[in-house]
Amino acid sequence: MAILPLSTLAFAPKRSLGSTAKAGAKLRVPLVVSGYAADKGVKSLTVEASYDGGDTWKKAHVITAHGKSSITLHHPASAGRSHSRARCRMPRATATRRSADLPK
C-alpha cells in the first residue's frame, strides 16, 4: 500500500461572532498550510476571490513574509457574500485545493 503525502490549506480571517465581515471594508486573511507542504515547502500558492456568488473570479495577491502567507480581500459594499478558493502546489507537483465562503 502506498502512503500519499497529505497537506491542508486553511483560510484564517478574524471575523465577528456571527462569522461575518464588514461590507465595504478590507479584510486580511492569513493562509495556513500544514502537513506535507508545510514540512517540504510550497512551490506556489494562488488564491482567487469572488463577490458575485462565484460567477466571476479575480486573482488575489498573496503576500508571504517571514514564512507566513496572507491575502487582503476588498469586500465591496454591495456584495452579499464573498467566496475564496486557493490552490497550493508542492515540489512534487501534487496539489491541494480549498474553498471558503464569507457572509457579509
N, C-alpha and C positions, 0 to 999 in steps of 0.2 A: 504494500500500500504506500502510495506517495504522500508525502506531507507537503501541503501547499502553504506558502507564506501568507499570512493574513494581516491586513492593515485596516485601520479605521480612520476616517476623516470626519471631524465634528465642527459645527458652527457653534460658537460660544459667546453670543452677544449678551450684554446686560440689558434686561427688559423689565417691564413693570411686573407686578404680581400677576396680572392678567395675561402675561406673555405678549404684550403689545409694544409697539414702538411709536413714537410721536410722529404724526404726519407732518410733512414739510421740513423734517429735520435730518441731519446726518446721523448715521449710526455706525460706530466702529464695531466690526465683527471679527474677533480673534478666530483663527483656524487652528484646530488641534489635530495633529497627525500622531497616531500611536501604532504600536505593533511593529511589524517588519520594516515599514517605511521609515519609522522614527529611528530604528536602530541602524539601518543600512543607508539612509539618505534618500531624499526626494529628488528625482530627476526634473520634474516640472509639476507645477500646481496652478491650475486655471479655475476661475470662478466666473459664473455668469449670473446676472440678476434680471428679473422680470417684474414689472409693476402693472401688468395688464392681464393677469391670470395665466401667464405662460404663453401668450400669443407671440410676443417678441422678446428676445433676449439680448442683453448688452454685456459685453465682457467687463468684468470688474478688475481694477488694478490691484494686484496682490503685492503687498509690501512685506518684505522679510528683513528683520533686523534682530541681531543677537539670537539667531536660531528660532525666532518666533514669527509666524506669518499672520497677516490680518488684511481685511478689506474695509473700505468705508462705503456704506450704501447711502445714497442720496434719495431718501424716501419722499416722493412728491406729495404735495398736499392733497391731490386728487386721487391718489392710489388707495384702493380698498385693501389690498394685500400685496406684499412683496414675496417673491419666490427666489430662492437661490439654489444653484446647483454647482457642484465642484467636481473636478477630476484630478486625481493625484497619480503621477507616474513614478514608478520606482526604477532603479538602474536596470533591472532585468526585464523591463518593458511590460510588467504587469500593471494593472490599473485598478483603482478603487473609485467609485462614484458616490456622491452624497447629495441629497436634496433637502431643502428645508423651506417651510412657509413661515412668514412673519405677518400676523394680522396687524392692521392699523389701529 
